[in-house]
Amino acid sequence: MSDSKMEQLAINTIRTLSIDAVQAAKSGHPGTPMALAPLVYTIWNRVMNFDPKDPIWPNRDRFVLSNGHASMLLWSILHLTGVQAVNSEYESLGKPSVTLDDIRRFRQLGSKAPGHPEYHWVSGVETTTGPLGQGVATSVGMAIARKWLANHFNQPGFEMFDYNIYAVCGDGCMMEGVASEAASLAGHLGLDNLCWIYDNNHITIEGPTLITFTEDIAARFLAYGWNVLRVGDANDLDRIEDALDTFRKTKGRPTFIILDSHIGYGSPHKQDTAEAHGEPLGDEEIRLTKRSYGWPEDAKFLVPDGVREHFATGIGQRGAEARKKWTELFSAYSIQFPELAKSIEQMQRRELPNGWDRNLPVFPADPKGLAGREASGKVLNVLAQNIPWFLGGSADLGPSNKTTLTFPGAGNFQAYSPGGRNMHYGIREHGMAAVVNGMSLSKLRAYGATFFIFSDYAKPAIRLSALMELPTILVFTHDAMGDGEDGPTHQPVEQLASLRAIPGLVTLRPGDANEVVEAYRYIMQLRHQPAVIVLSRQPLPTLDRSKYASASGVSNGAYVLADTPGARPEIILIATGSEVSLAIEAHEILLAQGIRSRVVSMPSWDIFEHQSQEYRDRVLPPEIKARIAIEQASTFGWERYVGTNGLAVGMKTFGASAPLKELQKHFGFEPEKLVAAAKELLAGKMVR
């Protein structure tokens, strides 16, 4: 069989596997996989450096399917190229990542061919996609990471990192704001290792894009500073390859390829409709479509002889040779640059270098104290000096978030200085969080930052970091009413509850400077969980740890900070963040009045819930029903800790614009009011 005929056979295999899988599942999007099969074939079998036998090889090219509803493209190509499975410890399992049986069971429970690409579930998937725009935005973080890795690790004669990132996207991705944020940043940074291929098929769920999306997309990306190319026929493999070759030769700008496609064959109207609404084509349309391919009309999940071998001699051989060459180069590199090589190996396993926590500050007791953000800034600067691949920044709020790295040599990441450790994401919170995900997927330890109220803008990408089990870090400051005069638009109320609700996300709200240190100590040791740290704008008293319990209790999520000497408490005060010192003040007043109280600092619900039942019962004895939770946020959820007999002192409305002390008085965050509430609660308890 001629090469061109074998290529067409391989492309039609991708198409028919996609058609059959969607039909069997009675769910999914068949049209885009049919239209983009030639593109994906060209990227994988003609262009990409990717070894299916080692899908986590550090210098592999990355492929991102941002229009994740077309996931059958990915499952087909992963299966046909023989990509091998790898576990969470980065060990090869000696079996395929996606089997033909997985494809037969597309979108079914337990199948490695789920409805959208899932990073932690299927080897060969570089990032979880589905929410449109997220994939392309994440790819910008991947491109930033490669630039940084090359700058830090490449040496004369040793180009250890020179891979490219290919991201396929559609109209939906182009309409989502997160893609615009990320594209703007990518253009500014001149990320010439990044290529987006835009499937210009003029269809979305509600119908033709003429009803909503008529802008000049080429002009838009030219304005961003991208190199814009056009391929007029999505079936022309040579023109696609030429465009990708132009991308690889273009310096100083990312590349945006506009690919004009039409969904499928057979009955175009039916297939447009099926794609838009995520419907199978139906048996008759499938027969018509397969007939147009010259395919056996009744064959299902057919992989013709020679197709797998064709991929093996294409991407399989090319990828294996590239990986072998890189591995040999790395062996020589390890001899000449042993410390750098060790860092690469530690990064790939998400390990930390020896002494990563040396010189972390210990803050002396101080009633005037230190703002959480100030303590955080000091810790970040120590960690970044101890961990070379720890870097990050803020959404244009570095001086306020205190996330700027100020040690000598930290530098700024820019197009002309890709080794800088300070990221400047611009006022792009959603894009920032997606970029942090991309950097983390590339094994950097990355953080982003903004005011806590704007965590709402970043939340979709934070949710994806939890879904992907990535150890990303988001630093949120101005956590309550500390910026009083700015008013309710800048005072977070429901944000703590919403972040605590995300499965797998560690949310920490430390109560003083030493709790900030211990929060970071916990966060940095996470390998498969994202974390957010929520910090105060205003100074918080630094507690006297010779009088109160050690801040190391943060690692348990909650701990007994202050107790009644030699006696069982009558009432428990539970607090987080800036309200911990408030609880301590109330506790001291209660003790002086002969009322036995306990203060529990609870910086993290999630961590506490993962402790043993015995430990949790020691901190919050079940028999002590009188409990008060204190937090300058929504009381939603606190009933799990205070029960039906307890009280949650928090926010039941939005805040207001006024100086902080006036706000605290107005909303009841004063020690005297807590003492009165404790007495009332105890009196009520005695009456009952």
N, C-alpha and C positions, 0 to 999 in steps of 0.2 A: 504494500500500500504506500502511495506517495506521502511525503511529509505533510502536504496540505490536506490530503484526505484524512490522515490520522489526526491532524489538529482539529479538523471539523468534527471527527468522530468523538474526540475528547470533549469538545465544547458541547456537543449534543448530549453526551453522557451527563455532564453537569446539569443541563437543562432538564432532561427526562427524569433524573433522580429527584430534582426539585419538584417537578410536576407530580410525580408519583407519591412523594412524601406528603405534599400538601393535600392531595386527594385522599390518601389513607387516613390522615389526621382529621380530615374534614375541617381544616383550619389552616390559615397561613396565607402568604402572599406569593403566588407563582410567577407573576409577570416580571418583576425586576430580576429575579434569578435567570429567567429566560433571556431578557434583554442584555444583561450584563455578563453573561457567561463568557463571551469573547474577551471582554476586558479583564476579568479575573483570571482567565486562562493565560492571557498575555503577561500580566503582572507576575503570576506564579511560575509559569513554565518557561517563559522567555527572559524574564528580567530579574526577579528577586534573588538575593543571596540568602537562602534559608535552607537549613538542613533538616528534613523531616525526622531524621533519626535523633536529632538533638534540638528540639524546639525552644530550648532556653539558652542556647549558645549566645554569649554576650554580644557578639558583633553581628548578629543576624539582622537583616532588614525586617522592618515591622510592617504588618498589614492590618489596617483598621477598617472594619465595615461599619461605618457610622449609621447608614440606613439599615439598622439591625433587623428590621422586619423581613429583609431579604436573607435571613440567616441560612437558608438552604444553600446559598452560594458557598458559604463557609463550610458547612457540614460536608458538602459534596467534594470540595477541594481538599479538605483535611483528610477525608477518606481516600480519595483517589491518589493523593501524594504519599499516603502511608505515614502520616505524622504520628509519632509515638507519644504515649501518655507519660506524664510526669506527676509525682505527688507533691504535697505541700512542703515536703522537706527537700524538694528539688532533686529527687531520685527518679531515674527512669524505671518504669514498671514493666518494660518488655512486652507491651501490648499496644494495639492501635488506640489512638485517642478517640476516634469515631469509627465504629464498625458499620457494616451495611445493615446489621440488625438495629443499630441505633437510628439509622435513617428511616428504616421501615417503621420505627416507633417514634418518629418525629413528633415533638410536642407532647409526649407521654411521660408519665412519672418515671423517673430513673433513667431516661434516655439521655445519652451524651449529645443529643441533637435537640436542645430545647428551643422554645419559640424565638428567643433572641440570644445573641452571643453572650456567654457568661464566662468571665475570665477564670474564676476560681474553680470552675466545674469542668472545663474542657481545655486540655493542652492544645496549644496552637492558637488560641484566642488571646489576643494581646490586651484587650480591654473589654469590659462589659458595655454593650451598647443597646439601644432600644429607645430611650428618651432622645428624641432627635436633637442633633447638634452636639450631644455629649462626646461622641466619638471623635469628631474633627477637633473639638476643643481640647480633648485629652491628648490628641496627637501633637498639639503644639507643645505640651509639657514633655512629650517624648523627644521632640526635636531639640528643645532647650537642653534636656538632659544629655543628649548625644554631643551637643556643642561643648557642654561643660566637661563631660568625660574625656573628650578628645583633647581639650586644653589642659586638663589636669594630668592625664595618663600618657598621652602620646609623646614619644621621644624620637629624636632623629634615627631613622631606620626602623622605628617600631610604631607603626600606625595601628594601635590596638583598637581604636574606635573610629569607624568611618562609614557606618551604616546609614541607610535612608529610611524614611517613613512614608508609606503610601496609604492614603485614607480615601475611601470611596464614600460619596455622600449624594444626597438627592435634594429635591426642592424643599422638603420639610426641614432638613438640616440648615439650608440656606435662609429659611425664614426665622428660625429660632435665634433669639438674641445672643445666646451663649456662643454660637458660632461666629457672630459678628465681633464680639468682644475678643475672642481668641484670634481671629484672622487679623484684626487690627494690631494686636500685640506681635503676632508672627511677622507681619510686614515691617513693623518698627525694628524688630530684632534681626531682620534679614536672614531668616532661617532657610537657607538654601538646601537643606537636607530634607525638606518637607514638601510633599506633593499631594494636593487634594484633586481627586477626579470627580467632577460633578456630573451626575446622570441627569441630563437635561431632557426629561421625558414629558414635561408639561402636564403632569397629572398628580392630583392629591385626592384625599378621600372625598371631598365635596365636588370634585369634578376638575375640569381644565384649570390650569393655573391662571388663565386669563381673568378669572373672577377675583383673584387676590394678589397675584405676584407678577407684575409687569415691568419691574425695574430692569435697568441695563446691568446685568450681573457682571459682565466683563468690565465695564467702566468702574463698577464698585470695587472690584478686586485690584484693578489698576490703581485706583485711588489709595488702596491700602498699601501699595508698594509691591504687589505680587507680579510675577511674570505670568501672563495669561495666554494660553494656547487653546486652539479649537480643533477637535476632530469631528468631522461632519457625519461619519458613519461608524456607529458602535460595533459593526461587524468587520471592520477593516483592521486586521491584526497588525499589518505593517505600519499603518498610520498611527495606531495606538503606540506601537513600540517606538516609532520615531519621536512621538511627543514625549514619551518617558525618557528617551535618550537625551532629548533637548533639556528636560528637567535636570538630568544628572550633570549636564555640562554648564548649566546656568549657575552663576556665582552671585552671592549677595542678595538674592531674593528667593522667597518661596515660590512654588509654581502651582498655578490653578489651571487645570485642564477641563474645558467644557466639552463633554461628550454628548453628542446628539443621538438619542436612542428612541426607539419605539418599542413598546412592550409586546414581546412575543410574536407568534405567528398564528395560523389557523384563523380564528374569527377575532380581528383586532378589537372590535367593540366589546365583545364578551371578556376578552383578556384585560382590557383597560378597566372594566368594571370589577373584575375579579381582583386585580391588584389593588385598586382603590379601597375596596371593602374587605380585603383579606379573605377572599373566598376561593375554594377549589374551582377548577375550570369545569368540572363535570365530565362524565365518561365520553360523551360525544365530542366535545371540544378537544379532549385529550387525544382521541383518535385522529381528529383532523390535524392537530398540531404535530403529532408523531409522524403522520403521513407526509407532512411538509418537510420533515427532517429526513425522510427515507428510513424511518425507524419501524421495527415490528410493532404494529398498532396495539397488540394485546400484551406485549411484554411489559413486565413491571419490575422496577429496580434493576434493570439490566446494565451490567458493566461489560461491554464487549471485550473479547480477547484482544490483548495488545494495548489497551488504554492505560492500565496501571503501569505496564512496562514503559509506555511512552513518557509518562510522568517521571518514572525512575531514571530514565536517560536524560531527562531535562532538568527539572529542579533538583531531583534526587542526586544526580551526579554532580551538577554544578555546586549545590549546597554542601555536599560532602567534601568536595575539593577545597572549597573556600574555608570550611571549618577546619579541615586538616592543616591547611596552610597557616590559619590563625593559631591553632593549637601549637604547632611547631614554633611559630614566632613567639608565642607566650612562654614557652619553655626557655627560649633564649633570653627573653625579657626578664623572666624570674631570676636568672643568674645575674644579669647586669643591673636590674632594678628590683631587688628583693622586697623592699618595703612597699613599693607601688604595687607589685604583683600580689602581695599579701592583702593589700587594701581591696583590690579587685575581687579576690576570692571571698573576703569577708562581706563585701557589699552584695555579691551574688547570693549569699546565704542569709542575708539580712542580719548579720552579726555586727557587734560593735567592737572597736579596737580596744586593746588592753588600756586601762586607765581612763576610759571614756568619762568617768564621773569624778576624776581627781580635781581638786581645787573648787568644787562647788561651794558657794558661800554658806556660811552659818551666820545668821543674823542675830545680834544681841537683843535682849529685851529692851523695848523702847515704847513708852506709852504714846508717843507721837507717831511712831511707826513709819511705814513705807507703803506706798501704793502697790497693789498687786502687779500692775503693769511695770513698775520700776524694778521690783524684784525679778520679774520675768526677764526683763532686758539684761540684767546682770547674769542670770543663769544662761540665757541664750548665747551670750558672748563667751562664756566658759565652755559650754558644750561644743560650739562651733570650732573652737581652737583645739579641742580634744578629738573631734570627729571630722576628718577632712571633707567628707561628703555630706555634711549637714549644712543646709543652706535654705534661704527663704526670704520672705519679706512681706510687705503689706500692700493693700489696695489703696495706695496713696496716703497712708496714715502712719508711716513708719515713725515719725517723731512723736506721735501721740500714742500709738500702740507700744512704743519702745522696743520695736523688733529690729531696729537697725544694728547690724554688726559693726562695731567700731574699732576692733583690734587691728593693729597694723597688718596690711596686706589683705584685708577682707575684700575690699573692692566692690564694684557694682557690675552686675551682669548686664552687658550691652553688646550690640553687634561687634563693636571694636574691642570688647574686653570680655570674652565668653568664659573666663575663669573666675569672674567675680562671684562673691558669695551672697551679696545683697540683691534679691530680686525686687524689681519694681513692676508690679502688675498693673499699675494704673487703676483708675476707678472702675474696676471690672470684677466685682466680687464673684459672680457666677463663673466667669472665665478663669479667675484665679484658682478657685477650688478645683476646677477641671484640670487646669495646668498642673496643680500640685499632684493630682492623681496620676497624670502622665509622667511626672518626674519620679514618683514613687514606683510606678510600674517599671521604670528604668533602673530601679534599685538605689536611687538617691534617697536620702532622708530629708524630705522637704516639708516646709511649713508655709502657711499663708496667714494673713492677719487682717482684721478690720474691727470696727465697733460691733458689739454683740447684737445690736438691733439689726445690723445688716447681714447677720447669719442667715436671715430669710432668703436673701439673694443668692447665697452660696449653698443653700440646703440641698437642692437636687443632686449636686455633685458630691456633697458630703454623704448623702444616702448611698450613692454608688460606691464610694470608698468603703462603706460598711459592707455593702453587698459583695464587693470584690475582696474584702478582708485585707485591705492595704493599711500599713502603719503610717498614714498621713497625720499631720498635726495642723490644727487650726487654732490660732491664738485670738481670742475675742476679749476686748477690753471695754471699759465703760459699761459694766455688767448690770447696773441697776439705775439708781437715781443720782449717782455721783456727779453727773453733768447737769444738775438740776435745772438751770435756767434754759437749757435747750428744749426742755419740755417733753411731752409724751411721744413725739415723733422719734426721739432719740433715747427713750427709756424703755428697755426691754421688759416685757411682762410675761408673755406666753412662750418665749424662746427656750427657756430651760426645759419646760415640759415637753416641747416638741422635739428637742434633741434627745432627751432621755427616752423618748418613745421609739427611737431608731434602734432596731436590733443590732447588737454587735458594736455599737458606738460607745466609747468610754467618754463620759462627760464629767469633768472635774471643775469644781468651784472652790478653790483653796481660801482659807480664812485669814492667813497672815503670811508674811514673807517666807517663813520656814516651811509652811505648807506648800507654798509655790515651788520651793526647791524639791520637796519630796514628790510633788505631783509630776514634775519633769523627770525625776528619777524613775518613777513608775512608767511614764509614757515612753521613755526612750528604750525600755526593755521589751516593748510590744513588738511582735513580728507580724501578726496577722490581724491587728485591730486598729482602726483609726481612733484618734482622740481629739477632743476639743478641750481647751483650758480657758476658763471664763474668769476674768480678772477685773479688779476694781480700778477706777480712775483715781479715787481719793486715797489718801494714806489710811492704813489700818494699823491699829496697835500691834506691835510685835510682841507676842505673848512670852512671859517668863517661863521657859520650859523647865526650870528647876522647881517651879511651883506647880505647873500644869504638865500634862503628859507630853511625851516626845511627839514631834510632828511626823515621825516615822509611821505613826498609825494611819497616815494617809494611804499607805499601801493596802490597807484593809477596807478602804472605802468609807468607813466610819469607825470612830474610836471614842473611848471615854476620855474626854479632855480634862474635866474637873468633876470631883465627886465629893460626897459628904464624908468627912473623916470618920472612919470606924463605925459607920452605920449605913443601913440600907436606905436609899433615897425614897422619898415620897413622890417626887415628880421629876420628870426628865425633860430637859430643854434640848431640842435638836435644832442645829443651825448649820448654815453653809455660808461661805464667803464673808462679806462684810458684816453679816449678822452674828458671826461667831463671837466677836468681841462684845457685842450687845448682849448675847446670852450669858457671857462671863460676868458682865456687870450685874445683870439681874440675879445671877446665881450668888454672887457675893452679898447682895442685899438680902436675899432669902435666907442665906446661912446666918447672917447677923441677926435676923428676926426669928431664928430657931426653926426654920423650915428646911428640911433636908432635900436638896436638889442635886441633880446630876446634869452636866453639860456634855452632850455628844456632838462632836464635830463630824459632819457627814458630807465631805467634799464630793463623793461619788456614789450615787445609788447603785450604778451598775457593778462597780467593784464590790460593794458591800453585799449585793445579792449573790455574788459568787463565793462568798465565804461559807464556812460550815454553819449548820444550824446551831451548833453548840456555841460558836463565837458570836453569832448574831443575837442569841438569847442572853449571852453575857453582857453585851452592850445595851440591848433593849430587853430587859427581863419581861417576859410575857405577863407576869402577875402585876407589874406596875402599869396601871391603866392611865394614870394622869400624865399626859404628855403634851408638850407644846412644840410645834415646829415653827421656826422663824426664818423667813426668807423674803427678800424684796422682789417677789415674782408671784406669778399665779399660784394659788394654793392647790391647783389641780394635781392630783396624784398623791398628795401628802397623807391622805387617809390610810394608805397602806402602812404608815409608820405611827400615826397618832391614834388610829382606830376610831370607833364611834364615841368613845369617852374623852377623846382628846380635842385639841384645838390647833388650827393652822393659822398663824398670824402672817398674812401676806397681802398680795394685791388682788382685789376683786374688781378693780376698775383700771383704766389707764392712769398714767401719772399726771403731772402738771408742771407748769413752768414756774420755778421759784428756786431760791437758794436751798442747798441740800438740807440744812438744819430745819428749815421751815417745812420741807417736804417730809422729813422723818417725823416731825411732830404731828403734822397733819394726818399722815397715814398710820400713825401708831407705833413707829419703830423707836421706842424709847424704853430704857430699863424700867422706869417706874410703871409704865403701862403693862409691861410683861409681868412684873411682880404682882400687880393687881389682878391680871388675868390668871396667874398661877394660883393666887389665893381663892379666887372665885371658882376655879376648876376644882381645887381641893375641897372647898366648902360644898360644892355640888356633889362631889363624889361621896362626902360623908353623909349628906342628906340621903343619897340613893342607897 
